């Protein structure tokens, strides 16, 4: 059972932004931007590679609701999902990081040497 399953089940608290019968959006406890929201399906799906197109279609609408509710739909935001070990996924439950509220940089890759990946 992942930490997200415990949050969905009410075993762990979270600062909810929006919830419906299929999805939950809540504030990240270690924010990387002025607004940092985690968006998860309530159904256990390990990662993006395993999610069905039907769930993603419904999740897209939910994410649009969250961005509008937070006013991010006007100035922009970043939406990220990490997939698998090499993609940096730490919690094996599909989740999207919604970051916004400021002009976002991409500093963590600015010193990367692309030749080191070949």
C-alpha positions as CSV (number, residue, x, y, z in Angstrom):
1,X,0.0,0.0,0.0
2,X,1.5,3.4,-1.0
3,X,1.3,6.6,0.9
4,X,-1.2,7.9,-1.7
5,X,-3.5,4.9,-1.0
6,X,-3.4,5.8,2.7
7,X,-4.3,9.4,1.8
8,X,-7.2,8.2,-0.4
9,X,-8.4,5.9,2.4
10,X,-8.3,8.8,5.0
11,X,-5.5,7.0,7.0
12,X,-3.2,10.0,6.4
13,X,-4.2,13.7,6.2
14,X,-3.7,15.9,3.2
15,X,-4.5,19.5,2.4
16,X,-7.1,18.9,-0.3
17,X,-7.6,21.2,-3.3
18,X,-10.3,19.3,-5.1
19,X,-11.8,15.8,-4.9
20,X,-14.4,13.8,-6.8
21,X,-15.3,10.1,-6.9
22,X,-12.3,9.3,-9.2
23,X,-9.5,11.7,-8.4
24,X,-7.8,13.7,-5.6
25,X,-5.7,16.9,-5.8
26,X,-3.8,18.1,-2.7
27,X,-0.8,20.3,-1.8
28,X,2.6,18.7,-1.9
29,X,4.2,18.7,1.6
30,X,7.6,19.6,0.0
31,X,6.7,22.2,-2.6
32,X,9.0,23.1,-5.4
33,X,7.0,26.2,-6.5
34,X,4.6,28.7,-4.9
35,X,1.8,26.3,-6.0
36,X,2.7,22.6,-6.0
37,X,-0.2,20.2,-6.2
38,X,-0.3,16.4,-6.5
39,X,-3.1,15.0,-8.6
40,X,-3.8,11.2,-8.3
41,X,-6.4,8.7,-9.5
42,X,-8.2,7.0,-6.6
43,X,-7.9,3.8,-8.5
44,X,-4.5,2.1,-8.0
45,X,-2.5,2.5,-11.1
46,X,1.3,2.1,-10.7
47,X,2.4,4.6,-13.4
48,X,1.7,6.3,-16.6
49,X,2.7,3.3,-18.7
50,X,-0.1,1.3,-17.1
51,X,-2.9,3.9,-17.1
52,X,-5.8,3.4,-19.5
53,X,-6.8,6.0,-22.0
54,X,-10.2,6.2,-20.4
55,X,-8.8,7.1,-17.0
56,X,-6.5,9.7,-18.6
57,X,-9.4,11.3,-20.4
58,X,-11.3,11.7,-17.2
59,X,-8.1,12.8,-15.4
60,X,-7.5,15.5,-18.0
61,X,-10.8,17.1,-17.3
62,X,-10.1,16.9,-13.5
63,X,-6.7,18.6,-14.0
64,X,-8.4,21.4,-16.1
65,X,-10.7,21.9,-13.1
66,X,-7.8,22.2,-10.7
67,X,-5.9,24.6,-12.8
68,X,-9.0,26.8,-13.3
69,X,-9.8,26.7,-9.6
70,X,-6.3,27.8,-8.7
71,X,-6.1,30.5,-11.5
72,X,-3.2,28.8,-13.2
73,X,-5.1,28.4,-16.5
74,X,-4.4,32.1,-17.3
75,X,-0.6,32.4,-16.9
76,X,0.5,28.8,-17.2
77,X,1.9,25.9,-15.2
78,X,4.0,22.9,-15.5
79,X,2.5,19.4,-15.3
80,X,5.0,16.5,-14.6
81,X,4.8,12.8,-14.1
82,X,7.8,10.6,-13.4
83,X,7.5,7.1,-14.8
84,X,9.5,4.2,-13.3
85,X,12.8,4.1,-11.6
86,X,14.8,5.8,-14.4
87,X,12.2,8.5,-14.7
88,X,12.6,9.3,-11.0
89,X,9.3,7.9,-9.8
90,X,9.4,7.6,-6.0
91,X,5.8,6.6,-5.1
92,X,4.6,3.8,-7.3
93,X,1.1,5.2,-7.7
94,X,0.4,7.4,-10.8
95,X,0.6,11.0,-9.9
96,X,1.1,14.4,-11.6
97,X,2.9,17.3,-10.1
98,X,1.2,20.6,-11.0
99,X,3.6,23.5,-10.4
100,X,2.8,27.2,-10.9
101,X,2.3,30.5,-9.3
102,X,5.6,32.0,-10.7
103,X,7.7,32.0,-13.8
104,X,9.2,28.5,-13.5
105,X,12.9,27.7,-14.4
106,X,14.4,24.4,-15.5
107,X,17.6,24.8,-13.5
108,X,18.1,21.2,-12.5
109,X,19.0,20.3,-16.1
110,X,21.0,23.5,-16.9
111,X,24.3,21.9,-16.0
112,X,23.6,18.5,-17.6
113,X,25.9,17.3,-20.3
114,X,23.8,15.5,-22.9
115,X,26.8,13.4,-24.0
116,X,26.8,11.7,-20.6
117,X,23.4,10.2,-21.5
118,X,24.7,8.5,-24.6
